[in-house]
Amino acid sequence: MRVVISGATGFIGRALCRALFADYEVVALSRNPGRAAHVVGDYARVVPWDAQRPQDWAECVEGARAIVNLAGENVASGRWTTARKQRIRQSRTQGAHAILDAVRAATNKPAVVVQASAIGYYGSQGDEVLDESAPAGTGFLAEVCREAESVAAGFDATGVRCVIIRTGVVLGTDGGALPRLTKPFRFYAGGWIGSGRQWFSWIALADEIRAIRFLMETEGLTGAFNLTAPHPVTMKEFSRTLGATLHRPAWATVPGFAARLIFGQVADEMLLASQRVLPRRLTQAGFSFQYPEAKNALATIMTGEETNESC
């Protein structure tokens, strides 16, 4: 059984390849096959990926057990210039369109498509509790998520089951946000940005991978699912928990205006945004989190004891 993963060299994609290779034939679609072969090693067969040239990889779609589309430019790696915002938007919508076209053309269609989105879909909503029934918010990230999800809605007409994963901040030590959040604490300068009252919806990498596999393998599950731990925390609480885990104080704060000067729009939509997101549909479907609380998750992750069975 074949699982095709686009964005396989990213933080989540690498872990997903490792988790699936023992049970599936894993195919990694990549724009840089040489780098991908080095990154995923023996965990996947690398196939060149170009959204404009599906003829180079479309045969991988035929009869696949699943397609997991994680492709997209990193939204947190720098300021959002006009050109970069365009690349972010296109990297998600074009990739989703390419996979949709390949599925439409397939004679033997895949069983399921898992399409990546993010909790940025909801925008910043203060203290409001957000489950999958909450409407899309406003802002650039909300627009990008909404556009990618609208493309994914086209899978319904093909008869292929489609799951949309709205992922929160994924915590792990070899990528994502946690290494950047941890660095100031190493120099006794840890703290939070803004008031610290904004809600921070997170998920351990191990649970992210387990949830993707659960949604991929559980027949009948369709539509949007929030991939966040069931207990979101405020940024201040998260920072204090991280500091306690590292045996460092959490005292330094960066005012909101300073964050805006440094990061521009990224500050308002990512660093200062408040998103109190719950994984209601995921838990109702029977998924059980290994790391539901930030304290235990951080203690396990930072000591390197996070289970490798799923990531």
N, C-alpha and C positions, 0 to 999 in steps of 0.2 A: 504494500500500500504506500502510495506516494503522497508526501506533503510538500507543497511548494511554498517557499517563504521569500517574499520580496522585503528588502530592508534587513536582510539576514546578518549583515555585518554591524548593525547597530547594537546598542546596549541590551535591548530586549531580544532582538533577533539572534544574537550569539547564544544567549542562554536558552532560547527556544530550540535552536539546533541541537544543543547538547542534551536537552531533555527528551527529544523525540528520536534521536538517531538509533537507539537500541530497538525501537519498535516499528520504525517507518523508514522508507527510503526518503531521505530529506534532500530536496533540491533547493539550493540557494540562488536566487536571481540577483545579479549584481551588475552595476554599471562599470565596476572595476574588478574583473574576474581574477586578476593576479593578486590583488590585495585581499579579495574575498577568500581565495584558496589558502592564503596564509592565516587569515583570521579564524575561519571555521575549521580548518584542518581536515581531519578525517570524519567530522560530524556531518558533512553534507557534500553533495556533488554540485559544483558551481556551474551555472549556465549564464552566459552574458545577458544582461537586461537592458533594454532600451524601449521606453514607452512608445517611441515612434516606429519601432521595427518589431512588431509582435511575431513576425514570421521566424525570428531567430529563437524564440522561446515558447511559442504557443503550443507546441506539441507536448510540453510538460503538463499542460492543463488537462489533456485528454485522460479521462479515467482517474484523476487524482482523488485521493481521499479528502484532501482539503487544500485550500489556498489561503494563506495568511498574509495579508497585505499590510506590512509595517513601513513601507517606503515613505520617505518624506524628509526634507531638510530640517536639521535641528533648529528649533525655534528659540533656544536659549543660549546660543553661542555668540551672541553679539547684538548690537543695536539694530533696530529694524529700519534700514534705509528703504526708500521706495523700491529700489531694485531688489533688495533682499526680500521684502514682503511679497513681491511678485514671484520670486523663486520659491518661496515657502508655499504659496498658494498653488502654483503650477505643479510642484513636486507631488502634491497630494491629489489634486483633481486629475491630472494627466495619468498618473499611475493607476488610479481607480478606474478611469475610462478605459485604459489599455487592458486591464484584467477583465473588465466587463465585456469588451469586444471579443477577447479571446474565449471567454465562456460562451458567449452567444454563438461563436463559430464552431465550438467543439461538438463533435458527434457524440462522444461519450462524456457527458458533463461531470464536473466534480461534484462531490456530495455536499460540500459546504464551503462558503467563503467567509473568512473572518476579516473584517475591515477595521483598521485602526482609526480611532478618533481620540478625543481627549475631553476632560472635564472643562476645558476652556469653552466648550459648547455652551455652558450655562452663563458665561460672563461672571462678573463680580456681583454677589448677591447678599453681602452682609451676613447676618445671622440666620438667614432663611435656610431651612433644611431642604436639600435638593435630592430627589430621587429621579428615576428615569422618566417620570411623567412631567417633570418641570420643563417649561418651554426654553427655547434657545435664548441666550442673552444677547448683549450688544458688544461691539468691539471687534477688532481684527481677528483674534483667535476664534471667537464665536462664529464669525463669517466663514473662516476657513473650514472649521469643523462642519458647519451646516452644509457647505458646498460639497465636501467629500462624502458626507452621509447621503446627500441627495443623489449623487452618482450611484452609491451603493444600493439605493432603493431600486435601481434598475434590475438587480438580480432577481427580484420577485417574478418578473415577467419571464425569466428563463427557466423557472421551476427549481432553481438551486437555492437551498437554504442559505440565508445570510445572517450573520451576527455582527453587530457593530460594538466595538469595545471602547468605551469612554474612560480612558486611563488617567489616574491621578499622578502624583509625584512618586516615581518608582525609586525605592531605596535599595541600594547595593553598593559595594565598595569598588567595583571595577568600571564604573561609569555612572551616568545620570547626575542627579543633583547632589547626592550625599557627599562626595569628595569635596565639592565646592563649599558646601555648608560646613563641613568639618574643618577645613583649613584654618579659618580664623581662631578656632578653639585651640589648635596646636600652638598658637603664639599668645595664648591667654587674652585674646581679643574677640571672643565669641559673644554673640548676642542676637538681636533680631532687627529687622528692617521695619520702619514705620512704627505704628502704635503697638504692634504685637498682638492686637486683638483680632486680626484677620484670621479666618479659618484656613487650615492647612490640611488638605485631604491627600493622604499618602497610601502607599501599598508596598509591602516588601517584595523584592524581585521574585523570590520563591513563590509567593502567592500569585503574583502576576502571571507567571508561567503556568502554574497549576490551574489558574482560572481560564486561561486561553485554551489549555488542553481540555478542561472540563466542558467548555462551551463548544469546542470543536467536536468532541466525541459524544455529547449528549444529544440524541436525536430529539427533534421537536422544539428546540430552543431557537428562537429567531428574534430579530430586532435589537434594540440598544440595551447594553448592560454597563453599569458603572463598575469599573475595576478600581475600587478604593477599599481600604480597610474599614470595618464597620464602626470604628471609633476615631473620627477626625479630631484634631486638637487645634488650639490656637497656635499661631506662630511663636508666641512667647512661651507657651507650655512646651512646644516641641523643642525650642532652643534650650530651655532649662533642662529638659530630659536628655538632650544630646550632650550638654555640658556635664551633667551628672554621670552619664555613661563614660565620658572621657576624663572624668575627674578634673574638670576645668570649670571656672566660673562662667556664667552667662550674664554679662553686665554691659557690654558695649552695644549701643544702638545706632542705627543709621536713620536719621530723619527722612520722612517721605520726600521732602523737597530735594534733599541731597541725592536720593536714589533716582529721582526723575532727571536731575542734571547729569548723572553718570550714565544711566541706562535708557533714558528716553521713555518711549511708549512701553517698552518691556517692563519697566517698573510698575506702571499702573495695571497692566494686564496679567502679570505673573508674580512679581514680588510683593505687591501691595493688595492684590486681588483677594477677596474673601469668598471661599467656596466650601460650604459645609455639605459635602456630598456623601450620600449613603448608598451602599450596593444592594438595594432592596430586592431587585429582580434576581440577582445572583444568589443571595441567601435563600430566597423563596424557592429557587430551583434546586436547593439542596447542597450548595457548595459550602464547605467548612474551611475557615481561615486557620492557617498555622500560626499566623502572627496578627491577631486582631488588635493588640494594644501597642502603642508606640514604645513604651518602656521596654517591654520584652523583645520587641522587634529590633530596636537599636542595640540592646545588650547582646543579642545573638549575632547580629550582623557585624558589629564592630569587633567582636572577639573571634570572628571567622568561623563560627560554629553553625552558620545557616546551612540547612541540609542541602546537599548537592543532588539529591535524587530527582529534583524537578528543575534545577537550574545549574 
